[in-house]
Amino acid sequence: MRALIQRVQSAQVVVERQAVGQIEAGLLAFIGLGKGDTPAQADKLLDKLLAYRVFSDEAGKMSLSLTQTGGGLLLVSQFTLMAATHKGLRPDFAPAMPPAEAKALFDYLVTQAQARYAHVQTGVFAADMQVSLVNDGPVTFMLEV
């Protein structure tokens, strides 16, 4: 399970010309689910998303978490994060979790996030989404659990 996270000033997901999820300052997290990923891993990833210290304190150091700042969390499913890209010129999506299983696990992650944190938004699983963001920093990290 992977999450490409970006500290943002704002982010929005649009599906069929409708905004379906948007946040002001916070984290945009693209979520990749691989074969064999489990709810326990989703819980661990959520722990990291909420506690990862990527926001600046008064001294300008990255020492504050999302929960400490009260920022938004925008979760967006993105199976392409699981692609094998080490050989050839075309991504291999064999490592990605099959869609039905991935939807169930992504929905679990979203439900857990909403139960634990008040400022959660999401895209639409498997939809053609347009994601816009203003990256703050830029600050981008790949989390793996």
C-alpha positions as CSV (number, residue, x, y, z in Angstrom):
1,M,0.0,0.0,0.0
2,R,1.3,3.4,-1.0
3,A,0.3,7.0,-0.5
4,L,1.9,9.8,-2.4
5,I,1.2,12.8,-0.2
6,Q,1.5,16.4,-1.0
7,R,1.2,19.3,1.4
8,V,-1.2,21.7,-0.3
9,Q,-2.6,25.2,0.2
10,S,-5.7,23.8,-1.6
11,A,-6.8,20.8,-3.7
12,Q,-9.9,19.8,-5.5
13,V,-11.2,16.7,-7.4
14,V,-13.7,17.2,-10.2
15,V,-15.7,14.4,-11.8
16,E,-17.9,15.1,-14.8
17,R,-17.5,18.9,-14.2
18,Q,-18.7,18.6,-10.6
19,A,-16.4,19.2,-7.6
20,V,-16.7,16.0,-5.5
21,G,-14.0,16.8,-3.0
22,Q,-12.0,19.8,-2.0
23,I,-9.9,21.1,0.9
24,E,-8.0,24.2,1.8
25,A,-4.6,23.8,3.5
26,G,-3.8,20.2,4.3
27,L,-2.8,16.9,2.7
28,L,-3.7,15.5,-0.7
29,A,-3.1,11.7,-0.5
30,F,-3.1,9.6,-3.7
31,I,-3.7,6.0,-2.5
32,G,-2.3,3.0,-4.4
33,L,-3.5,-0.5,-3.3
34,G,-1.6,-3.6,-4.2
35,K,-2.4,-7.3,-4.2
36,G,-2.3,-8.6,-0.7
37,D,-2.9,-5.3,1.0
38,T,-5.0,-5.5,4.2
39,P,-7.3,-3.4,6.4
40,A,-4.5,-3.6,9.1
41,Q,-2.1,-1.9,6.6
42,A,-4.8,0.7,5.8
43,D,-5.1,1.5,9.5
44,K,-1.3,1.8,9.7
45,L,-1.3,4.1,6.7
46,L,-4.1,6.3,8.2
47,D,-2.1,6.5,11.5
48,K,0.9,7.9,9.4
49,L,-1.3,10.3,7.4
50,L,-2.7,11.9,10.5
51,A,0.5,12.0,12.4
52,Y,3.2,12.6,9.7
53,R,5.0,15.8,10.6
54,V,5.1,17.8,7.3
55,F,3.7,21.2,8.5
56,S,5.9,24.0,9.6
57,D,6.0,25.3,13.2
58,E,6.7,28.9,14.1
59,A,10.4,28.4,13.5
60,G,9.8,27.0,10.0
61,K,10.6,23.4,10.9
62,M,8.5,20.5,9.7
63,S,7.3,19.4,13.1
64,L,3.5,19.6,13.0
65,S,1.1,16.9,11.9
66,L,-2.2,17.2,10.1
67,T,-4.2,16.7,13.3
68,Q,-2.1,19.4,15.0
69,T,-2.9,22.0,12.2
70,G,-6.5,20.9,11.7
71,G,-6.0,20.9,7.9
72,G,-8.0,19.0,5.4
73,L,-7.3,15.4,4.1
74,L,-8.2,14.7,0.5
75,L,-8.0,10.9,-0.3
76,V,-7.9,10.0,-4.0
77,S,-7.6,6.4,-5.2
78,Q,-4.9,6.0,-7.8
79,F,-4.1,2.4,-9.0
80,T,-1.2,3.7,-11.2
81,L,0.9,4.2,-8.1
82,M,1.2,0.4,-7.9
83,A,2.6,0.0,-11.5
84,A,5.8,-1.8,-12.0
85,T,8.0,0.5,-14.0
86,H,11.5,-1.0,-13.6
87,K,11.6,-2.4,-17.1
88,G,10.3,-1.6,-20.5
89,L,8.5,1.5,-21.7
90,R,5.0,0.6,-20.6
91,P,3.7,0.4,-17.0
92,D,2.8,-3.1,-15.7
93,F,-0.3,-2.9,-13.5
94,A,-0.1,-6.6,-12.4
95,P,0.9,-5.6,-8.9
96,A,-2.3,-3.5,-8.4
97,M,-5.2,-4.9,-6.4
98,P,-8.2,-6.0,-8.5
99,P,-10.8,-3.3,-8.7
100,A,-13.6,-4.8,-6.6
101,E,-11.1,-5.6,-3.8
102,A,-9.4,-2.2,-4.1
103,K,-12.8,-0.4,-3.9
104,A,-13.7,-2.3,-0.7
105,L,-10.3,-1.5,0.9
106,F,-10.3,2.1,-0.2
107,D,-13.8,2.5,1.2
108,Y,-12.6,1.0,4.4
109,L,-9.8,3.6,4.6
110,V,-12.1,6.5,3.9
111,T,-14.6,5.2,6.5
112,Q,-11.9,4.9,9.1
113,A,-10.5,8.3,8.2
114,Q,-13.9,10.0,8.6
115,A,-14.4,8.3,11.9
116,R,-11.1,9.5,13.3
117,Y,-10.8,13.0,11.7
118,A,-13.3,15.7,10.9
119,H,-11.9,17.2,7.8
120,V,-11.8,14.3,5.2
121,Q,-12.8,14.6,1.6
122,T,-12.4,12.1,-1.2
123,G,-12.6,11.5,-5.0
124,V,-14.7,8.9,-6.7
125,F,-13.2,5.4,-6.9
126,A,-12.3,4.4,-10.5
127,A,-13.8,7.6,-12.0
128,D,-12.0,9.8,-14.5
129,M,-11.0,12.5,-12.1
130,Q,-9.4,15.9,-12.7
131,V,-7.3,16.8,-9.7
132,S,-6.0,20.3,-9.1
133,L,-3.8,21.5,-6.3
134,V,-1.5,24.2,-5.1
135,N,1.5,22.3,-3.7
136,D,2.8,24.1,-0.6
137,G,6.6,24.0,-0.6
138,P,6.6,22.0,-2.8
139,V,6.4,19.2,-0.2
140,T,5.8,15.7,-1.5
141,F,6.5,12.3,0.1
142,M,5.9,8.6,-0.8
143,L,4.6,6.6,2.2
144,E,4.6,2.8,2.1
145,V,3.2,0.4,4.6
